[in-house]
Amino acid sequence: MPSAGLAPRRIVQLTALFAMLALFTAQLVTALLPYVPVFVAAAVANLALDIYLQYKQPGLLSLLGKIRFDVTVRQLLRDMLILVGLLRIDGISPLSEQSPLTIALLAFYALHFGCQAAAVLVRRSRALPIVTRNVDTSKLHLTAAPPRILSRRQAHRLLTFSVPATIGLMLTAVTTDAYWGGIGLGISIALIGAGALYLATWLLPKKRAKNDQRVLEWLDEWLADYKPTVAMYFSGGTTSAYQANMWLSTLSQLDGKPLIVLRERFMVQKIDATDVPIICFPKVATLFSLETSTLKMMLHPANAAKTSQVLRIPSIKHAFINHGESDKLSSCNPYAKAYDEVWVAGPAARDRYQAADIGVEDKDVVEVGRPQLSPIRPSTGAPTGAYTTVLYAPTWEGWDGNPGNTSVVLAGENIVRELLADPGVRLLYKPHPMTGSQNPEAGAANERIKAMILAANTKRSGARPGPDAAAELERRTAALDELTARKFRKSADEQERMMLQGAPDGDAQAAVAEATAAWEAAFWASFPEWEHQIITSARPAIFSCFNQADLLISDVSSVVSDWLTSEKPYAVANTAGMSEAEFRASFPTASAATILAPEADGVADLLRAVRAPELDAYAEARAGLKEHLLGPSDPPSLVRFNAAALALCAKADERRVRMSARVDAEIPGQRAAEDAAEEMEMDPTAAEQNGAEDAVTA
């Protein structure tokens, strides 16, 4: 299916490239003949096609750039062919008419390169050493960005400003009157010249950003005024932001002054709505501004290559909190021993670290529960409606290619087929967002599963919610988008976004949470209870799907651990090639689950146990496993998490006291040594005598 969908797109792309090549050829041939009608049509169509592709298919033109046939070369070639054509057309004097046009065209390109140089200087001057969000940056006197076509869109600028020149030269070719070419070139020169001058105003003191040193001085002042105590540190790729976002609510509720520390500039806009101040330190040198701050500890939801850089700050304590726990080896990464403490949900993770024997000492493992699981509603018993809602949420294939990582490839279609065969099942399919990113087979299987579900929906019918439900969803979507959308101009750059995303006005996070709950209620109400759903977008979140489902089918992943909060039945797919006994022994989170082989033969029995709780053999085991995995319900997880944060902050304070006492003890000795050195410098005879005594002693 994927190849069939891509083929037409590739055909269109190849057609566009061949069309451009054909137009260049036609322009060259008709310029040499010359044949004015085709020459004019080819020149205009060539420029129009380039502009269209630049706005609609920029990725396609990037391929031409890789072979050094970029926009500047293409436009220069078009203009040179135009000059060749004008030279060959009778009635146009090469000296009195074409020479001024050629000089004007060269002036246009000179201004173009000057404008490009100004754009580079402006971009560099506006790139600050840090990026912030939810921080009042008024003292930095940040300014709005220049128009994007001037500062960042060289290709668009060159092609757009070339239009008057091309039209004027084509009119000269048709009328043999150089007057039109002069007008067109004059307009293009005026546009590019005015653009370059306007862009250069951003290099003047009034618009120019403060230098790096002054920005860092401002940062030190802000940190001293805000006095952060606990921070969440995160570094990762474009698809990994969810690992940090799941901890935002917990971070905002901790005692003290929270802070979010990022390392990648793009990640600043990937973090969900929050009122917690965000600071991005792209370079490790600026990161050490935190060393002299009041920051006491950092929470780490993921291991990253850049994590080692912040661990070098001795004044800050570090706790690894992970972004989910499972029985996979990745949940016991040896890197964890680099942190001061490893925070886990419950006893199961503590046991997992000790069994893995990777150097994490038991005294450094702290059980804090999973505070973000509070939205998950507990089980209310057997399904009461006409349909049993089943959530199939497989994880992705992972980095190591282990077939046991995901059930999508070996078991996914069988599981879905068995579920769809039961007329009383409503299926919610929510695959991991990275499914297929490493293994194409997983991506292909995922597409086949979606097709199966869509086909099954066509065979069902029944009452649907009225238009009011759809209108309510649309209204709630607009309200949620209004709160979460990034309202920036297209031309806005990093500095302008910093300026606009200053100190938060009100409790944005609470408002978003309320709007999200209302949206989720409207979302589920907008679909009939008999219709299967494929959920691949961020909304609704996995916990919302939990609350809709009576049964979970998943893989060995943190989804299973989180689901146990509800104590509802669940099944885990065994695609690792193990026996059921080996599988249960290897993965404790599956000990209270129904184990499904790749053939998915046990789905029918599983559904019967869900509908008739007296047939559920794992109910008591789930309750015990829940506490083993997630810890006790009392005190609440957030209370335990906050207590662990305060305790680690206290350890940081104790270290600072010890270091301060050590420095105070060393200072008198240093002063005595300095005084003795000064005396010897003032009395050379004493120095010589001391040297002689040392020699005799030796």
VOGU-3710 file (C-alpha; in Angstrom, 3 decimals, decimal comma):
1> mpsaglaprr> 0,000/0,000/0,000  2,686/2,597/0,826  4,445/2,115/-2,496  1,173/2,500/-4,378  0,538/5,763/-2,563  4,015/7,123/-3,241  4,172/6,244/-6,938  1,887/9,058/-8,204  3,800/11,573/-6,116  7,111/10,456/-7,576
11> ivqltalfam> 5,653/10,644/-11,065  4,559/14,240/-10,425  8,001/15,132/-9,083  9,815/13,598/-12,028  7,405/15,290/-14,423  8,119/18,673/-12,827  11,888/18,176/-13,112  11,656/17,058/-16,737  9,364/20,010/-17,504  11,961/22,417/-16,095
21> lalftaqlvt> 14,695/20,750/-18,117  12,530/20,922/-21,247  11,839/24,626/-20,676  15,562/25,371/-20,287  16,209/23,485/-23,518  13,413/25,290/-25,340  14,669/28,640/-24,060  18,201/27,875/-25,269  17,168/26,653/-28,721  14,712/29,469/-29,417
31> allpyvpvfv> 17,221/32,050/-28,159  19,751/30,833/-30,716  17,351/30,571/-33,665  15,753/33,015/-32,558  11,997/32,230/-32,429  10,432/34,937/-30,286  6,989/33,446/-29,437  8,383/30,181/-28,041  11,379/31,994/-26,531  9,125/34,313/-24,536
41> aaavanlald> 6,740/31,529/-23,518  9,584/29,240/-22,378  11,280/31,992/-20,344  8,081/33,032/-18,562  6,911/29,453/-17,980  10,346/28,449/-16,659  10,332/31,208/-14,044  6,685/30,550/-13,138  7,384/26,830/-12,662  10,389/27,558/-10,440
51> iylqykqpgl> 8,353/29,953/-8,280  5,517/27,431/-7,985  7,834/24,606/-6,969  9,651/26,897/-4,541  6,421/27,540/-2,649  4,720/24,153/-3,098  7,533/21,591/-3,481  10,671/23,024/-1,854  11,917/19,527/-1,032  11,990/18,667/-4,723
61> lsllgkirfd> 14,147/21,683/-5,544  16,518/20,796/-2,711  17,520/17,777/-4,789  18,709/20,153/-7,512  20,713/22,029/-4,903  22,603/18,851/-4,070  23,956/18,767/-7,626  24,877/22,479/-7,440  21,925/23,519/-9,611  20,424/25,744/-6,949
71> vtvrqllrdm> 18,083/28,697/-7,356  20,843/31,237/-8,012  22,361/29,133/-10,787  18,944/28,474/-12,314  17,908/32,124/-12,321  21,293/33,275/-13,593  21,056/30,741/-16,424  17,545/31,948/-17,308  18,707/35,553/-17,415  21,807/34,724/-19,472
81> lilvgllrid> 19,644/32,881/-22,000  17,396/35,925/-22,176  20,397/38,127/-22,953  21,514/35,657/-25,639  18,031/35,795/-27,166  17,986/39,585/-27,160  21,391/39,608/-28,818  20,035/37,429/-31,646  16,789/39,337/-32,206  16,892/41,842/-35,034
91> gisplseqsp> 16,078/45,424/-34,131  17,851/45,462/-30,750  21,200/47,250/-30,787  23,859/45,321/-28,842  25,730/48,467/-27,815  23,157/51,187/-27,341  20,303/49,029/-25,999  21,479/45,656/-24,731  24,618/46,831/-22,947  22,692/49,067/-20,493
101> ltiallafya> 20,266/46,187/-19,872  23,172/43,830/-19,142  24,756/46,336/-16,763  21,410/46,819/-14,997  20,997/43,041/-14,685  24,473/42,745/-13,162  23,559/45,538/-10,736  20,478/43,554/-9,718  22,615/40,501/-8,901  25,105/42,628/-6,995
111> lhfgcqaaav> 22,272/43,966/-4,846  20,917/40,439/-4,432  24,218/39,213/-3,029  24,453/42,327/-0,858  20,990/41,625/0,517  21,991/38,029/1,179  25,071/39,188/3,088  22,880/41,495/5,177  20,484/38,593/5,831  23,328/36,431/7,133
121> lvrrsralpi> 24,541/39,205/9,430  21,027/39,855/10,736  20,365/36,182/11,426  23,643/35,850/13,295  23,007/38,980/15,324  19,548/37,722/16,343  20,729/34,261/17,447  20,988/34,588/21,218  23,085/32,231/23,356  19,942/31,062/25,167
131> vtrnvdtskl> 16,263/30,645/24,319  13,524/31,237/26,877  9,804/30,768/27,311  7,559/31,849/30,193  10,280/34,303/31,194  9,968/38,097/31,231  12,600/39,234/28,728  11,605/42,903/28,616  15,019/43,960/29,954  16,672/42,452/26,887
141> hltaappril> 14,736/44,856/24,606  14,020/42,136/22,038  12,551/43,163/18,694  10,318/41,630/16,037  11,949/39,744/13,186  12,401/41,225/9,699  10,179/39,932/6,868  10,977/36,311/6,159  11,386/36,851/2,408  14,253/39,237/3,166
151> srrqahrllt> 15,988/37,428/6,016  15,428/33,711/5,471  13,982/33,037/2,045  16,804/33,705/-0,386  15,212/31,618/-3,126  11,817/33,266/-2,767  13,415/36,709/-2,695  15,486/36,172/-5,830  12,678/34,636/-7,864  9,962/37,067/-6,738
161> fsvpatiglm> 12,073/40,179/-7,278  13,161/38,823/-10,681  9,591/38,788/-12,008  9,483/42,497/-13,082  12,878/42,170/-14,806  11,837/39,031/-16,689  8,527/40,549/-17,788  10,258/43,744/-18,940  12,915/41,873/-20,913  10,257/39,688/-22,547
171> ltavttdayw> 8,366/42,806/-23,618  11,632/44,076/-25,114  11,976/40,794/-27,023  8,454/41,173/-28,440  8,588/44,918/-29,217  12,371/45,265/-29,787  12,134/48,340/-27,544  14,700/48,367/-24,691  12,503/50,828/-22,815  10,386/47,961/-21,348
181> ggiglgisia> 13,410/46,006/-20,228  14,777/49,093/-18,520  11,514/49,626/-16,624  11,348/45,997/-15,517  14,959/45,948/-14,385  14,487/49,288/-12,651  11,581/47,893/-10,622  13,566/44,770/-9,690  16,587/46,857/-8,683  14,390/49,149/-6,619
191> ligagalyla> 12,789/46,179/-4,850  16,027/44,389/-4,035  17,803/47,621/-3,101  15,017/48,817/-0,826  14,810/45,348/0,712  18,535/45,297/1,437  18,427/48,758/3,039  15,370/47,868/5,124  16,980/44,635/6,243  20,152/46,476/7,218
201> twllpkkrak> 18,184/48,541/9,749  18,135/45,437/11,972  21,890/45,897/12,332  21,458/49,348/13,845  21,681/49,699/17,660  17,929/50,234/18,062  17,044/46,846/16,558  20,230/44,918/17,095  20,150/42,259/19,810  22,381/42,503/22,839
211> ndqrvlewld> 25,691/40,686/22,626  26,161/37,283/24,213  27,931/38,630/27,286  25,115/41,025/28,166  22,494/38,322/27,617  24,315/35,969/29,985  24,642/38,755/32,546  20,871/39,261/32,307  20,389/35,499/32,764  22,462/35,520/35,935
221> ewladykptv> 20,334/38,366/37,269  17,114/36,545/36,385  18,269/33,330/38,052  19,259/35,275/41,170  15,823/36,904/41,260  13,756/33,774/40,462  15,801/31,462/42,733  15,001/28,101/41,100  15,300/25,013/43,286  14,279/22,057/41,114
231> amyfsggtts> 14,570/21,654/37,350  13,655/19,108/34,722  16,471/18,567/32,230  15,623/17,290/28,767  17,429/16,710/25,500  16,153/14,731/22,539  14,874/14,568/18,979  11,752/16,015/17,407  9,567/13,013/18,285  10,734/12,610/21,883
241> ayqanmwlst> 9,069/15,656/23,469  6,307/13,458/24,923  8,887/12,069/27,350  9,176/15,491/28,981  5,566/16,581/28,517  4,251/13,742/30,678  6,045/15,261/33,697  4,913/18,892/33,305  1,959/18,639/35,677  4,036/16,914/38,355
251> lsqldgkpli> 6,858/19,434/38,054  4,508/22,385/38,412  3,065/21,000/41,672  6,372/20,506/43,495  7,332/22,706/46,431  9,900/25,291/45,451  10,645/27,152/42,236  10,562/24,786/39,215  12,487/25,267/35,972  12,700/23,407/32,674
261> vlrerfmvqk> 16,168/23,156/31,130  16,436/22,193/27,455  19,373/21,782/25,072  17,861/21,950/21,565  16,425/25,219/20,299  13,509/23,585/18,469  12,438/21,792/21,656  11,306/25,064/23,264  8,168/25,023/21,109  7,675/21,258/21,481
271> idatdvpiic> 6,969/21,517/25,203  3,239/21,567/25,946  1,401/24,390/27,662  2,922/25,123/31,046  3,582/28,076/33,310  6,991/26,767/34,383  9,877/28,916/33,060  11,828/27,287/30,237  15,459/28,006/29,380  17,317/26,356/26,531
281> fpkvatlfsl> 21,117/26,215/26,657  22,276/25,175/23,166  25,968/25,257/24,136  27,562/23,581/27,123  29,483/26,759/28,035  26,261/28,660/28,723  24,830/25,691/30,626  27,296/26,308/33,420  25,426/29,498/34,302  23,353/27,147/36,461
291> etstlkmmlh> 26,368/26,287/38,616  26,240/29,598/40,459  22,440/29,642/40,735  20,243/28,470/43,616  19,258/25,351/41,678  19,576/22,304/43,926  18,443/19,310/41,878  17,478/18,132/38,400  14,984/15,549/37,249  15,870/13,532/34,148
301> panaaktsqv> 13,031/11,818/32,244  15,385/10,361/29,628  19,015/9,526/28,995  20,618/11,554/26,233  24,080/12,171/24,893  24,080/15,694/26,325  23,067/14,530/29,807  26,703/13,894/30,705  27,411/17,595/30,254  25,037/18,749/32,983
311> lripsikhaf> 26,146/15,971/35,332  29,485/17,810/35,526  27,904/20,518/37,691  28,765/19,342/41,228  26,475/21,747/43,066  23,340/20,123/41,610  21,918/16,731/42,583  20,440/14,577/39,822  17,553/12,092/39,863  16,599/9,823/36,974
321> inhgesdkls> 12,786/9,565/36,764  12,470/7,903/33,329  9,515/8,436/30,993  7,904/5,090/31,714  8,751/1,770/33,284  8,581/-1,664/31,757  10,357/-4,989/31,938  12,480/-4,140/28,911  16,233/-3,871/29,310  15,984/-0,195/28,400
331> scnpyakayd> 14,346/0,402/31,796  17,596/-0,741/33,464  20,122/1,221/31,465  23,623/1,135/33,039  23,768/4,886/32,487  21,423/5,217/35,476  24,343/4,810/37,883  25,602/8,231/36,775  22,770/9,903/38,700  22,682/10,584/42,429
341> evwvagpaar> 19,351/8,800/42,736  17,084/6,681/40,565  13,387/7,293/41,210  11,061/4,409/40,394  7,358/3,754/40,759  7,425/0,790/43,127  9,229/-2,294/44,444  9,193/-4,032/41,041  11,568/-1,492/39,505  13,816/-1,643/42,574
351> dryqaadigv> 14,030/-5,416/42,177  14,618/-4,993/38,444  17,674/-2,807/39,000  19,177/-5,180/41,544  18,558/-8,209/39,308  20,163/-6,408/36,359  23,359/-5,853/38,411  24,407/-2,757/36,489  25,982/-0,823/39,351  22,927/1,022/40,703
361> edkdvvevgr> 23,061/0,623/44,474  19,833/-0,171/46,283  20,276/2,799/48,624  20,110/5,145/45,636  16,748/3,797/44,415  13,759/5,803/45,670  10,151/4,668/45,258  7,907/7,604/44,359  5,006/6,075/42,414  3,703/7,584/39,174
371> pqlspirpst> 2,058/10,957/39,930  0,802/11,484/36,385  -1,484/8,428/36,555  -4,119/10,224/38,638  -6,450/10,848/35,635  -6,878/7,073/35,136  -10,234/5,932/36,529  -10,474/2,620/38,429  -12,472/-0,358/37,233  -16,248/-0,323/37,777
381> gaptgayttv> -16,797/-3,963/36,962  -18,051/-5,734/33,838  -19,052/-3,694/30,761  -22,634/-2,491/31,044  -23,231/-1,309/27,487  -23,932/-3,213/24,321  -20,257/-3,241/23,360  -17,007/-4,245/25,037  -14,404/-1,593/24,281  -10,936/-3,042/23,669
391> lyaptwegwd> -7,841/-0,852/23,429  -5,047/-2,354/21,339  -1,978/-0,192/22,013  1,171/-1,919/20,742  4,555/-0,325/21,263  7,120/0,304/18,522  9,882/-1,974/17,252  12,736/-0,388/19,217  16,345/0,137/18,214  17,643/-3,418/18,528
401> gnpgntsvvl> 15,327/-5,247/16,114  14,157/-7,721/18,764  10,920/-9,324/17,464  9,585/-9,353/21,016  9,522/-5,566/21,231  6,302/-5,086/19,278  3,399/-7,355/18,420  2,483/-5,379/15,289  4,591/-7,448/12,894  3,980/-11,019/14,092
411> agenivrell> 0,677/-10,831/15,958  -1,015/-7,506/15,259  -3,168/-8,563/12,337  -4,200/-11,782/14,081  -5,199/-9,915/17,239  -7,220/-7,354/15,303  -8,843/-10,050/13,163  -10,001/-11,937/16,259  -11,363/-8,762/17,854  -13,201/-7,662/14,726
421> adpgvrllyk> -14,778/-11,105/14,439  -16,688/-10,504/17,704  -19,812/-8,417/16,944  -19,879/-7,152/20,523  -16,420/-5,549/20,399  -15,605/-1,930/19,772  -11,900/-1,592/18,970  -9,704/1,401/19,733  -6,395/1,059/17,879  -3,647/3,370/19,123
431> phpmtgsqnp> -0,183/2,366/17,858  2,997/3,947/19,159  3,783/7,154/17,197  7,213/5,766/16,203  5,811/2,542/14,736  7,623/1,789/11,472  10,406/4,302/12,080  13,046/1,541/12,316  11,468/-1,505/10,710  9,531/-1,042/7,438
441> eagaanerik> 7,715/-4,314/8,117  6,186/-2,773/11,225  5,034/0,232/9,227  3,506/-1,992/6,546  1,726/-4,154/9,137  0,418/-1,013/10,829  -1,110/0,153/7,539  -2,734/-3,254/6,956  -4,250/-3,182/10,441  -5,728/0,255/9,771
451> amilaantkr> -7,201/-1,008/6,500  -8,783/-3,976/8,298  -10,435/-1,668/10,834  -11,752/0,713/8,186  -13,169/-2,224/6,231  -14,872/-3,575/9,374  -16,544/-0,211/9,974  -18,163/-0,350/6,543  -19,922/-3,572/7,580  -21,474/-1,986/10,672
461> sgarpgpdaa> -24,346/0,411/10,972  -26,511/1,980/13,604  -27,587/5,257/15,111  -25,071/8,063/15,046  -24,889/11,134/17,270  -26,767/14,121/15,918  -25,230/17,269/14,446  -25,105/18,829/17,904  -22,356/16,385/18,921  -20,205/17,314/15,926
471> aelerrtaal> -20,808/21,005/16,568  -19,816/20,591/20,220  -16,601/18,825/19,223  -15,807/21,578/16,742  -16,414/24,211/19,408  -14,262/22,407/21,979  -11,525/21,862/19,400  -11,462/25,564/18,573  -11,299/26,460/22,272  -8,461/24,016/22,935
481> deltarkfrk> -6,563/25,119/19,844  -6,942/28,716/20,956  -5,194/27,868/24,218  -2,480/25,624/22,821  -1,737/27,129/19,411  1,494/29,012/18,920  0,331/32,401/17,682  3,266/33,679/15,706  3,715/35,422/12,394  5,297/33,308/9,695
491> sadeqermml> 8,232/35,690/9,803  8,687/35,297/13,566  12,102/34,019/14,528  13,459/32,714/17,808  13,988/36,139/19,311  10,499/37,343/18,449  8,971/34,196/19,962  10,974/34,813/23,138  9,569/38,324/23,246  5,983/37,136/22,778
501> qgapdgdaqa> 6,253/34,170/25,154  7,175/36,153/28,214  5,925/35,672/31,751  2,636/33,698/31,627  -0,592/35,578/32,242  -2,691/33,406/34,559  -2,653/29,649/35,019  -2,318/28,493/31,415  -1,666/24,875/32,365  -4,877/24,598/34,407
511> avaeataawe> -6,885/26,228/31,633  -5,483/23,782/29,082  -6,221/20,827/31,368  -9,832/21,937/31,745  -10,234/22,522/28,006  -8,629/19,153/27,252  -11,068/17,327/29,525  -13,985/19,058/27,829  -12,583/18,222/24,395  -12,117/14,549/25,265
521> aafwasfpew> -15,710/14,283/26,480  -16,923/15,883/23,252  -14,646/13,654/21,153  -15,976/10,387/22,530  -19,567/11,644/22,395  -19,232/12,484/18,702  -18,852/8,826/17,656  -21,381/6,001/17,854  -20,645/3,307/20,422  -20,429/0,624/17,707
531> ehqiitsarp> -17,758/2,300/15,567  -14,122/1,192/15,745  -11,587/4,001/16,087  -8,041/4,447/14,785  -6,241/6,972/16,991  -2,872/8,137/15,689  -2,904/11,788/16,729  -1,804/13,192/20,068  -5,435/13,705/20,984  -7,025/11,908/22,707
541> aifscfnqad> -4,178/10,933/25,012  -3,545/7,340/26,009  -5,045/7,845/29,492  -8,294/9,047/27,948  -8,357/5,835/25,908  -7,753/3,884/29,132  -10,890/5,379/30,644  -12,957/4,340/27,619  -11,661/0,780/27,454  -12,746/-2,346/29,318
551> llisdvssvv> -9,704/-4,333/28,203  -6,147/-3,554/27,124  -4,038/-5,587/24,725  -0,459/-4,387/24,489  3,190/-5,401/24,552  5,830/-5,342/27,260  5,931/-1,575/27,778  5,121/1,180/30,234  1,562/1,205/28,871  0,912/-2,025/30,772
561> sdwltsekpy> 2,286/-0,640/34,039  0,175/2,496/33,722  -2,953/0,481/32,838  -2,673/-1,493/36,077  -3,754/1,647/37,936  -7,279/0,844/36,759  -7,010/-2,840/37,797  -9,000/-3,740/34,664  -8,156/-6,916/32,690  -5,311/-6,844/30,207
571> avantagmse> -3,390/-9,098/27,836  0,226/-9,002/26,689  1,355/-10,364/23,342  4,234/-12,842/23,454  6,196/-12,511/20,220  9,591/-13,171/21,815  9,590/-16,896/20,986  9,370/-17,912/24,665  7,055/-20,346/26,354  4,307/-18,779/28,466
581> aefrasfpta> 6,087/-19,771/31,680  9,377/-18,252/30,491  7,570/-15,116/29,355  5,855/-14,570/32,705  9,104/-15,187/34,561  11,050/-12,788/32,334  8,479/-9,996/32,405  6,833/-9,515/35,821  4,383/-6,931/34,450  2,767/-9,782/32,517
591> saatilapea> 2,285/-11,975/35,587  -1,359/-10,902/36,003  -2,116/-10,785/32,275  -3,538/-13,148/29,712  -0,637/-14,085/27,446  -1,431/-14,089/23,727  0,669/-16,107/21,301  1,254/-14,684/17,803  -1,783/-16,653/16,572  -3,992/-14,779/19,112
601> dgvadllrav> -5,998/-17,932/19,843  -6,976/-16,819/23,347  -8,837/-13,623/22,412  -12,314/-15,214/22,564  -11,745/-16,639/26,069  -10,290/-13,315/27,181  -13,405/-11,431/26,056  -15,648/-13,880/27,932  -13,681/-13,256/31,141  -14,043/-9,496/30,695
611> rapeldayae> -17,810/-9,761/30,291  -18,220/-12,267/33,137  -15,952/-11,246/36,069  -16,484/-14,609/37,765  -14,379/-16,104/34,930  -11,583/-13,588/35,512  -8,781/-15,591/37,098  -6,380/-12,655/37,433  -8,424/-10,053/39,326  -6,708/-10,617/42,675
621> araglkehll> -3,292/-10,876/41,030  -3,794/-7,518/39,308  -4,442/-5,765/42,588  -1,259/-7,187/44,102  0,771/-6,479/40,982  -0,486/-2,898/40,915  1,027/-2,211/44,321  4,196/-4,087/43,422  4,654/-2,002/40,271  3,339/1,391/41,370
631> gpsdppslvr> 3,691/1,361/45,121  0,988/1,979/47,742  -1,940/4,307/47,127  -1,428/6,024/50,464  0,258/8,425/50,749  -0,546/9,595/47,208  2,209/9,385/44,645  2,536/13,153/44,296  3,142/13,452/48,041  5,890/10,825/47,897
641> fnaaalalca> 7,398/12,421/44,800  7,468/15,842/46,447  9,020/14,412/49,613  11,760/12,764/47,543  12,445/16,091/45,819  12,713/17,934/49,123  15,020/15,247/50,514  17,357/15,446/47,526  17,356/19,255/47,740  18,368/18,892/51,382
651> kaderrvrms> 21,301/16,703/50,333  22,390/19,427/47,911  22,193/21,983/50,721  24,280/19,737/52,977  26,969/19,438/50,320  27,092/23,194/49,857  27,513/23,660/53,595  30,364/21,134/53,658  32,086/22,785/50,694  31,690/26,226/52,234
661> arvdaeipgq> 33,215/24,997/55,516  36,101/23,401/53,655  36,818/26,610/51,759  36,679/28,623/54,987  39,169/26,204/56,581  41,572/26,429/53,644  41,586/30,225/53,404  43,718/30,891/56,569  46,428/28,484/55,334  46,419/30,092/51,915
671> raaedaaeem> 46,740/33,536/53,465  49,714/32,414/55,638  51,489/31,010/52,585  50,838/34,209/50,639  52,201/36,333/53,546  55,373/34,199/53,754  55,925/34,524/50,011  55,588/38,283/50,245  58,143/38,454/53,085  60,677/36,419/51,102
681> emdptaaeqn> 60,231/38,699/48,093  60,926/41,696/50,312  64,040/40,072/52,008  66,323/38,416/49,426  68,904/37,569/52,138  66,363/35,545/54,064  65,410/33,735/50,885  69,055/32,819/50,199  69,506/31,656/53,807  66,405/29,473/53,619
691> gaedavta> 67,664/27,998/50,344  71,037/27,180/51,918  69,365/25,517/54,898  67,250/23,442/52,549  70,365/22,340/50,656  72,149/21,264/53,895  69,061/19,319/54,961  68,972/17,568/51,587
//
